[in-house]
Amino acid sequence: MNFLKGTKLYSIFTGKCPVCHEGNMYVKRNPYLLTETLKMHERCSHCNTKFKIEPSFFYGAMYVSYAVGVAIAVAAFVISFLILGMERTATFFFIVGTLVLLLPVILRLSRNIWINFFLKFDRNKVTD
């Protein structure tokens, strides 16, 4: 994934600081530790960027989460109904199961996308 370093996609998919792409935004890397899924560092350990820009900053990530969830649901529909040829009821349960299974990933991905709307990569803050 290092070939994407310097792009917003790198920060979004790796959970790294959107400014320096070095420090981790989350306390634990594994999103499936459910009590730790949304626990973030207050600041980047590398460039000291504040992640929680203001109180309730990540409420906007709920809108992003909706869009990401719809995209994943559409992909699950295409896979189950159109490719695998499942019945409608089975397709419904496949979509719901996929969304429940991927919920921690969707939550983190949405936060990563949201913060990358407001912070941009700064090559001067990177150490090689």
N, C-alpha and C positions, 0 to 999 in steps of 0.2 A: 504494500500500500504506500510505500515511500515515494513512488513515482508521482503520487498526487499531492505530495507535500508542497505547501504554498497555495493550495486551492481550498475553497470552502468545503469541497467534498471530503478532503482529508480530515478536517476537523469534525464534520458531521458524522462520518462513518467510524472514526476512531475514538471520539469523545475527548479529543485533545483541546487545549486552549485555542480559541479562534484567532488570537493575536500572535502567539509565538509557535504554536503547533508542537510544543515540548511538554508542558505540564498537563496532568490529567484533570479533567473537570470533576470527575466522580471519585468518591472515597474508595469504592470497590469497583473493579472493572467488570465483574459479573453482574449483569442486570437481573439475573434470576435469584439473587439473594434478596428476597422480597422486602425485608425490613430495611435494606440498604439501597434499593433501586434508585431513589431520587435524592439520596444524600450527596451533596456536592461540597467541594472545598469552597471556602469563602473567597479565596484568592488563588491565582496560579502560583505554583511553587517556583516557577522559572522567571516569569516577567512581572509578577505581582498584579496582574489584571484582576479587577474585582468582577466575579461572575454574577453575583446577585446585584445588578445595577441599581435597583430600587425595590422597595417592598412590593410584593405581588408581581414582580417582573415576569415571571414565567406563567402567569395566567393566560397570556397570549398564545402560549404553546398549546393550549387546549384546541384552538382553531386549527393549528397545524396538525395536531393529533387526529382531528376529525378527517382531514384530507388524506393523511397517511393511512388511516384505518380504512377509508373508502377505497383507496388504491390497492391495498392488500386484499380487501374483500372482493374486489373485481378480479384480481389475479387468481384468488382461490376459486371464484366462480368459473373462470375460463378453464382452469385446470380440471376442476371436478366435473363440471357439466359438459363442457364442449370437448375436452380432450379425453377424459376418462369415461364419459358417457353415463355418469351417475344419475339416478332419479332425482326429482326436485327436492324431496324431503331429505335425502342423503346429502345433496348439495348444500342445503340449508345448514345441516349439522356440520358439514365440512367447513363451511365459511365461519360459523360461530366458533368451532373448535380451533380453527386457525387464528382467529382474532384473540381468543382467550389465551392460547399458547404464546402468541407473540406480543401480548400486552406490555410486558416490561420493556421489550425492545422498542415498541412503538412510543412509549412514554419517553424514553431516553432520546430516541431519534428526533422526536418532536421538539424537545428542549434544545438539542444540538442545532436543529434548523433555525429555531427561534432566535437563539443567541447570535447565530451567524448572520442574521438580518441586520444586527446592530453593531457588531464588532468586525473589524477586518484585519487580515493578516498584515503584519509589519515585519518585513525582512530584516530590519535593524535589530529586532529583539531575538533573533535566532543565533544560537552559537553552534558552530560546526565542530 
